[in-house]
Amino acid sequence: MHIRILLPVLFATALMACGTSDQPTEAPVDQVLTLTEVFETPVAYSVRHLDSLRLEEFLLAHGEFRKDSTAIRDFYARRHFQYAWFVNDTLSQAAAGFHNMVLSADTTYREVRFLRQRLQEILVANGSNGAAPFACDSCIERLELTLTGQFFRFADKRYSGLVGKELADLNWYIPRSKKNYGSLLDSLTAGSMDLSLIEPLHPQYARLKTELRKYRDLDTLPWPVIDIGKERKLEPKAKHPSIPLIRKRLVHLGDHNAPNDSSVMLSEVYDSTLVSAMQRFQERHGLHPDAVIGQGVLKQLNITPQQRLHTLLVNMERLRWVPEHNAPDLLLVNIPEFKLHVYEQGKEVMSMVVVVGSTATRTVIFSDSLSHIVFSPTWTVPASITRGEILPAMKKDPDYLRKKNMEIIGGSASNPVIRQKPGASNALGRVKFLFPNSYSIYFHDTPSKSFFARESRAFSHGCIRLSQPQELAEYLLRNDSTWTTDKIKKAMFGGKETFVRLKEKRPVTIGYFTAWVDAEGRLQFRDDIYGLDATLARELFLVEPALAS
């Protein structure tokens, strides 16, 4: 079908697409045009050229493209203002390529659905009055510029992040990565589109995308709630009617190898093979791998595939924000995992469990550089803790400060500045690690070691408590011959505050990921302890999302 037959309706809908409505109507399925009906395969060159003044008038009139106006200007300047989407008066193959990109996008996301519908409004018949459009060069010009503007909007949403608001509004203070969409559009219009220029390249993105397909298959299966009745827990060798369903659930989730013997699948005995599978499941969900089926295990087993799908999509969105590759010598804390990972030349060389901020005093998501280690630190108590905890304790016990090895170093009687001296009871323990930032967040030791044994470890006032602080100090100072293990121990227990500047700063990222694939290829899930998944999901999806709670 020649494009001339369709142009009356294309231009009518192009005028609609230039509007600013955020609620496009859904096109009937039978009106969606196929690529073979709309596009021919001409050469990339176009005899049509754009007037730069007309470009400025268009950008001024269409505020929805203001964010990308510089990129749009640069794109047309590079091609000497030659049209990108038309060859003579026929839509080019580049338009077909763009259409394919949009049609293949995941419309679970609200913004992708919106942008896809915008393009459909340009390419779908909707009852035009049949006016002759070829006499209207301005209409062709408007369609040309609208397609360019929509391309930049679509590429930015799909590959750099679908949420439109500032990431700080989502409690994320790590700068968003930037990508060059002009390079992709150049290759697309030249007939050699290279998606590797634009596809999110962080390795976790591709891994989660693979898992996404698996969970979409799981979402087609029945997912009954598993209930163990009046039993508080099920231990290995127990017999219970729920065991067959638990075994089947673990088979679906990939933690249990499906046996060929149907009698084994139907057995109500908690056997050794199910024990191993349950331990794998517990490890993947941040639970102690003791093979005891209690309420924590049941909660995770009963999370539906649809809820997991939304969790995967939320974390894939976060991966659109981050750089394609981590810094090679990174210290990474994943808050929901309660864990610090230490990387050297891109390979993990150390990890340890940590305690993070409580829901009331959250640890901030940001990035910075670790520059100092402080042995035998003092602790200047934050004013909020002084008011909320120290002053009430002093009223109850006049000897409270002495017992806690604290002293008043300033302020007033009603608002004193209090410092805790170095020692065994110091809240920062024997060492702290500084990466100066406006959030007053740092790593430190702690005298409260019992919290590290818990599955959920959100108890601090915002700073990050380390389970192995001495090991981290030794690692960071390993190339400094003046700091031997013995000297580090003496400094930690010496009772005198000692500052050490690192010869090279180490990048630190404090992130928030509730789903990822680990080095062994296992899909990991963690609870959304700060409710940030739910907040982000409301920005992303068409309806109120189903999320694990």
LINZICOR-V494888 format. One record per residue. PSI is psi in whole degrees, 0 to 359 (999 if undefined). OMEGA is omega in radians with two decimals (none if undefined). NEAR is the number of other C-alpha atoms within 8 Angstrom. Layout:
BEGIN
psi->(PSI;PSI)
omega->(OMEGA;OMEGA)
near->(NEAR;NEAR)
END
This chain:
BEGIN
psi->(128;148;335;327;330;344;326;315;329;316;327;316;334;322;323;319;341;351;185;13;138;2;74;147;151;128;136;144;322;356;353;124;142;161;324;335;328;318;138;185;69;177;167;334;142;138;346;138;149;140;126;328;323;326;315;321;319;313;323;325;345;88;338;343;7;320;326;14;320;317;323;316;314;322;311;328;322;328;18;37;21;140;148;330;1;143;111;242;27;134;138;172;336;323;323;319;318;317;318;319;316;318;333;355;154;111;9;326;134;315;323;319;318;312;324;319;326;316;323;326;334;326;10;135;135;35;44;158;2;19;150;109;340;342;355;85;328;330;318;319;316;319;317;309;326;318;319;313;317;326;311;321;316;313;319;317;317;323;340;349;134;339;138;336;168;140;333;330;344;19;31;114;16;128;138;138;152;142;154;94;339;325;319;316;324;314;325;312;342;359;16;54;127;97;341;342;342;332;134;123;356;129;330;330;311;323;317;327;323;317;330;318;321;318;335;325;318;329;348;354;154;144;67;152;133;127;130;15;225;350;135;327;161;129;162;143;356;159;129;144;339;348;315;320;322;316;315;321;319;331;313;322;354;8;344;130;125;121;154;335;113;332;328;317;329;354;139;8;133;88;179;325;324;327;311;318;319;321;320;317;316;318;323;346;17;24;154;126;62;0;9;126;97;198;327;318;315;321;314;322;328;359;127;158;325;320;318;324;313;323;317;316;321;317;329;325;316;325;342;336;332;162;157;327;140;157;141;330;57;144;114;124;124;109;308;339;342;50;143;131;131;123;142;119;40;357;138;126;348;149;157;152;151;165;132;180;148;173;334;332;70;146;135;144;111;180;149;199;129;126;337;149;136;114;148;57;150;164;112;115;128;147;324;323;323;312;315;333;313;310;315;322;324;326;323;327;102;341;13;314;317;319;328;9;41;162;152;126;7;195;209;175;324;341;67;154;120;137;140;129;162;151;182;329;357;134;337;2;216;351;148;159;122;132;85;129;163;355;357;41;138;171;147;162;175;146;348;81;339;334;335;340;353;155;316;126;57;87;350;177;9;325;170;118;133;140;337;63;323;319;322;319;317;321;314;334;14;333;7;104;342;347;87;170;318;318;322;316;316;319;323;326;15;343;4;126;126;123;135;124;127;144;325;131;150;125;140;133;129;107;181;98;125;359;136;165;125;181;337;4;15;133;123;142;146;159;150;78;332;2;18;332;314;319;314;322;323;335;338;323;163;326;170;122;152;112;154;136;999)
omega->(-3.11;-3.07;-3.11;-3.12;-3.02;-2.99;3.09;-3.11;3.13;-3.10;3.08;-3.14;3.08;3.11;3.07;-3.07;3.14;3.13;-3.07;3.14;3.14;-3.09;3.12;3.12;-3.11;3.13;3.05;-3.07;-3.06;3.10;-3.12;-3.07;3.06;-3.13;-3.12;3.09;-2.98;-2.92;2.92;-3.10;-3.14;3.06;-3.05;-3.05;3.09;3.08;-3.13;3.09;-3.06;3.02;-3.09;3.09;3.10;3.08;-3.14;3.10;3.13;-3.12;3.11;-3.09;-3.05;-3.08;-3.13;3.12;-3.06;-3.10;-3.08;-3.02;3.13;3.13;3.12;3.10;-3.12;-3.14;-3.12;3.10;3.14;-3.12;3.10;3.06;3.01;3.11;-3.13;-2.96;-3.12;2.88;-2.94;3.13;-3.13;3.07;-3.02;3.08;3.07;3.09;3.08;3.12;3.09;3.12;3.12;3.11;-3.09;-3.12;-3.13;-3.09;-3.11;-3.09;2.96;3.13;-3.10;-3.06;3.08;3.11;3.14;-3.11;3.09;3.14;3.09;3.12;3.09;3.12;3.10;-2.95;-3.09;3.10;-3.12;3.03;3.11;-3.13;3.02;3.09;-3.09;-3.04;-3.03;3.08;-3.03;3.11;3.14;3.10;3.09;3.12;-3.13;3.11;3.10;-3.08;3.10;3.10;3.12;3.12;3.13;3.10;-3.12;3.11;-3.11;-3.11;-3.14;-3.12;-3.04;-2.96;3.13;3.10;-3.06;-3.13;-3.10;-3.06;3.10;-3.11;3.09;3.09;3.09;3.10;3.14;-3.04;3.01;-3.10;3.12;3.11;-3.13;3.11;-3.09;-3.12;3.07;3.12;3.11;-3.13;3.06;-3.11;3.11;-3.09;3.08;3.11;-3.14;-3.06;3.13;-3.10;3.12;3.10;-2.91;-3.12;3.09;-2.99;3.10;-3.05;3.13;-3.12;-3.13;-3.14;3.11;3.11;3.07;3.12;3.13;3.14;3.13;-3.10;3.02;3.04;3.12;-3.09;3.10;-3.07;2.98;-3.10;-3.09;3.11;3.09;-3.09;3.12;3.02;-3.07;-3.14;3.08;-3.12;3.07;3.14;3.12;-3.11;3.09;3.07;-3.08;-3.13;-3.12;-3.06;3.12;3.13;3.09;3.14;3.14;3.13;-3.14;3.03;3.13;-3.08;3.08;3.13;-3.07;3.04;-3.07;3.11;3.12;-3.07;-3.12;3.13;3.08;3.14;-3.09;-3.10;3.12;-3.11;3.12;-3.00;-3.02;3.13;3.08;3.08;-3.14;3.13;3.14;3.12;3.07;3.12;-3.14;3.13;-3.12;-3.09;3.06;3.14;3.08;-3.06;-3.12;3.12;3.08;-3.13;3.11;-3.06;3.11;3.10;-3.13;3.11;-3.12;3.12;-3.05;3.02;-3.00;3.05;3.12;3.08;3.11;3.10;3.14;3.08;3.11;-3.12;3.10;-3.12;3.02;3.06;3.12;3.14;3.01;-3.08;-2.95;3.08;-3.10;-3.13;3.05;2.98;-3.00;-3.10;-2.97;2.88;-3.03;3.01;3.01;-2.99;-3.11;3.13;-3.07;-3.04;3.00;3.08;3.13;-3.10;3.03;-3.06;3.07;-3.13;-3.13;-3.13;-3.12;3.01;3.11;3.08;-3.11;2.96;-3.12;-3.10;3.09;3.13;3.13;-3.13;-2.99;2.94;-3.07;3.10;-3.10;3.10;-3.13;-3.12;3.12;-3.03;-3.04;2.94;3.13;3.10;-3.10;-3.02;2.85;3.11;3.02;-2.99;3.08;-3.09;-3.12;3.12;3.08;-3.12;-3.01;-3.02;-3.01;-3.11;3.06;3.12;3.12;3.10;3.13;-3.06;-3.12;-3.12;-3.04;-3.07;-3.13;-3.13;-3.11;3.13;-3.11;3.10;3.07;-3.09;3.14;3.14;-3.12;-3.13;-3.12;-3.11;-3.05;2.97;-3.01;3.11;3.06;-3.11;3.07;3.10;-3.04;-3.08;-3.11;-3.07;3.13;3.14;-3.03;-3.10;3.02;-3.06;-3.00;2.92;-2.93;-3.08;-3.09;-3.11;-3.11;3.10;3.06;3.05;3.05;3.00;3.10;3.02;-3.10;-3.03;-3.01;-3.10;-3.10;-3.11;-3.09;3.11;3.09;-3.00;3.09;-3.02;-3.01;3.07;3.10;3.09;-3.02;-3.14;-3.07;3.09;-3.11;-3.05;-3.13;3.13;3.11;3.11;3.14;3.14;-3.09;-3.13;-3.02;-3.12;3.11;-3.04;3.14;-3.11;3.06;3.11;-3.14;-3.13;3.10;3.12;3.14;3.13;-3.14;-3.05;-3.05;3.12;3.12;-3.11;-3.09;3.12;3.08;3.09;3.10;3.11;3.08;3.10;3.10;3.12;3.13;3.02;3.02;-3.03;-3.08;3.14;-3.13;3.06;3.08;3.08;-3.05;-3.05;3.10;3.12;-3.13;3.10;-3.12;3.02;3.02;-3.14;3.10;-2.92;-3.14;-3.13;-3.09;3.05;-3.11;3.13;-3.14;-3.11;3.13;3.08;-2.94;-2.86;-3.09;-3.10;3.08;-2.99;2.98;-3.09;3.03;-3.12;none)
near->(6;8;12;7;7;10;10;14;14;12;13;10;14;13;10;9;12;8;7;6;5;5;5;8;5;5;10;6;5;4;9;11;9;6;7;7;9;13;13;11;6;7;6;12;5;11;8;9;9;10;7;7;6;8;11;8;8;10;11;8;6;10;7;6;11;9;6;10;9;7;8;12;9;8;10;11;8;7;7;7;11;11;13;10;12;12;15;7;7;10;12;16;13;13;10;10;9;10;9;8;8;9;7;6;8;7;7;8;11;11;11;15;11;11;11;10;12;10;12;10;12;13;11;13;12;7;5;9;6;6;6;7;9;8;5;8;7;6;9;11;9;11;11;12;10;11;10;9;11;11;10;11;11;11;11;11;12;10;11;14;12;13;8;5;5;6;9;7;7;9;9;10;10;8;6;9;9;5;6;8;10;9;8;13;10;10;11;13;12;9;9;7;11;9;7;6;8;12;7;10;9;11;7;9;12;9;10;12;9;8;9;11;8;8;12;11;8;9;10;6;6;5;6;5;5;10;6;9;4;4;6;7;9;9;9;10;8;8;8;9;6;10;12;11;8;9;11;9;9;13;11;9;7;7;11;12;6;5;7;4;6;7;6;7;10;7;8;10;9;13;8;8;7;10;11;9;11;12;11;10;10;13;10;11;10;10;10;7;10;5;11;9;10;9;8;8;10;11;8;8;8;10;9;9;10;11;12;12;11;12;13;11;9;12;12;11;10;10;11;12;11;11;8;8;6;7;7;9;11;14;12;12;11;12;12;11;9;14;11;12;12;12;14;10;6;10;7;9;8;7;9;10;10;13;14;17;15;12;8;5;9;11;13;11;12;10;10;10;10;12;13;11;13;13;13;17;15;11;11;8;10;6;8;6;9;14;10;8;8;9;9;9;9;11;7;6;7;7;7;9;10;8;7;9;11;11;10;8;8;7;7;7;5;4;9;11;13;12;12;14;11;15;11;7;9;16;9;13;16;16;15;15;12;11;12;11;7;4;5;7;12;11;11;15;15;12;10;5;8;6;8;10;6;7;7;5;11;10;8;12;10;12;13;14;12;13;10;8;11;9;7;8;10;11;7;8;9;9;5;6;6;4;9;9;7;6;8;12;9;8;12;11;9;7;9;9;10;9;8;7;7;10;4;5;8;10;12;12;12;12;10;8;11;13;11;12;12;8;5;5;6;8;10;11;10;10;8;11;7;6;7;10;10;9;9;10;12;10;8;12;12;7;5;7;10;7;11;10;4)
END
